[in-house]
């Protein structure tokens, strides 16, 4: 059975990109879960994801709670232990995974659409979702694993830079906290903390279900309802506070015996439903989001050889995520590289992109768009995002049109309003 699923997955990867419109159907289950469904009968596969507003932003003063709660879901459910859960999915050739991030936590399943496979796979998923056992031995094991990860984080210049950057950019906002927690918070977590977190946030009204695959609407409705039928309706998660703008520049230097200096600079950016999203997306693609052909790469790598690569991105979340620029360079070149980055950003904000850059960027983005929706799994990710962040159902159908309406003047205006080079957080990790 597993070989058959892998063969179908291979055919899915090799199949030509889907160019037709993505018809997203939407409804709500009787107990309040929001469902987003795309029928894809081309292959006998069903991809499904259940997303909860239960990420690390909900940890409050107990950092690591969301991650540890989500990790324990598949460590025992009902009368099954972790090995038995894994064996059930494995025998069916089904693929299960779960994870938690800052904004969200999810459970994901891929299965053949054959009833003999899909039904028991869904039953096992529902058991994991609605009847987690939270066994004590698994709790201690996963907590120890998190503590080991926290120690390893201290040895990684990338992780140190990332942690310092988020703390400085977001300050007292929930996004400042590392999802994996800290030694003092993880050590004090209890099973009761995890159970309370699960009971509060793993409820139907706080859930989005995304389904893509070989199903009709009626069967998709039954699957969605059955999955969350045993969950209480509950209430959606509380609204997160807005992210405050920075009031001044701050430079943070951390000593680390790394061969290179790791540099991150940035500030709060935009949230996922921001009206400037497409304008800033195209603008950033030109600035540093298109790899070696981006302006930052041209100035840093091609002209001066200061770094192998550099990048920039907006990471929009439920509230304003970060705008970030990063690179690694030899320590003796760090100040020069940082000066070039700042000057390149300043010029881009003041003058905007050239017409040639804009045309090339639009062609690259719209030309590559079919590959973004070339598989059921990719579509699943998109409709889950659409549902979680409340984006329009025609988001995918209108994506290229919105890219084409972006102008050079619009990019210049948006960057002037949204990015302030004089109020950046800059983190340098390396030999000082």
Protein Blocks (a to p, Z undefined) as FASTA:
>chain_A
ZZmmmmmmmmmmmpccdfbdcdddddddfkopacdddddfkbccddddddddfbfklnmm
mghklmmmmmmmmnoghjbcfklmmmmmmmnopacdddddfkbccddddddfbfklmmmm
mmmmmmmmmmcgkiaklmmmmmmmmmmmmmmmmmpmklmmmmmmmmmmnomafklpcfkl
pfklmmmpcfklmmmmmmmmmcfklcccddedjddfklmmmmmmmmmmmpcfbjaddddd
dddddfbdcddddddfbfbdcddddddfbdfklfklmmmmmmmmmmmmnojmbmklmmmm
mmnopafbdcddddddfbdcdddddddddfklmmmmmmmmmmmmmmmmmnopafklmmmm
mmmmmmmmmmmmmcfklmmmmmmmmmmnopafklmmmmmmmmmmpcfklmmmmmmmmpcf
klcccddeddZZ
